[in-house]
Amino acid sequence: MWKFLLSINKKLIWAIPVMMGLGFLFGKAVNQETVKSLKALILPLTFLMVYPMMVTLNVKHLKDGIKNVKLQALTQAINFCLVPFLAYGLGLYFFPDNHYMALGLLLASLLPTSGMTISWTGFAKGNMGAAINMTVIGLTLGSLATPLYVKMLMGAKVDMDMILVVKQIGYIVFIPMVLGYMTRSYFLKKYGQLEFKKTWAPRFPSLSTLGVLGIVFVAIALKAQQLSQDPAVLLRILQPLLLLYAANFIIGTIAGRMFFSRGDAIALVYGTVMRNLSIALALSINAFGAQGADAALVIAVAYIIQVQAAAWYVKFTDYFFGPVPVEQ
């Protein structure tokens, strides 16, 4: 079973579009009452998605994050002072009549970094330690800042219960984070650091991937009727997402080349471009009622762009930042 799950995790580029297709077919084939009943799966799928990711997250790195102040500060400045406002502007321009799709774009920009930040930084031979720090710091700051940003930028345009959003952040992020830390501590005590990293740590992300695929399936199934009646909506969603990710990659690349060494620059790019779409997707469905499905659709499509773009960028890192230094 683990081999099968790990193989899915490695083929996320294809698995997500397949699940989107299956979700669409399911949403079209069954009656709408059955489709709506899928919402009951959202909470357990959310937990399945977030909790395993937290087990592999070493929160002790939060203390280490201050060691490279310049890199961490610029990363979070891009994440919270630039990207959300770029996403907000694109949302207003491309979705003037659908504020919940604009909300989806904003949510996708407000929760920076995920386990994929660390993975892709490693693939590109970047600074893994810096990427881990960015992930812990970015996730913590993003979870605290998201309700405030949404209230400030979208509060007058969407039906938002601030208390509900804060509660959902707690359910989706902080409770799994505490449970994940407890589980990690138990496994380290029982098996030791080496056995945990070798045997158990690789397994948890594959469980998280099952939750991601399940949430994507539900999000598309809920919008299947609208998509069948107006398939061009996907093109309208792709346009701002492509612009957002392209701008994000360009900003990160320029900043990395100007201020940092190769390894730190790569960590900066993936620490600012990769968004925690899993949490954004769960939040959009759980906290914003029926219309949150519009936001979820935007975030689900963002998965495809994010994974594909991250994979392609690896191929160009030597061109942008030079080859991996040869150790003497």
ZIKAHU-V346096 format. One record per helix or strand. SS is the DSSP state (h for helix, s for strand). FROM is the first residue (numbers start at 1). LEN is the number of residues. Records with the same first field share a line. If there is no record, write none. Layout:
SS=FROM-LEN, FROM-LEN
This chain:
h=2-9, 12-18, 32-24, 61-34, 99-12, 115-9, 128-27, 162-61, 224-6, 233-27, 262-12, 277-11, 292-30
s=112-1, 275-1
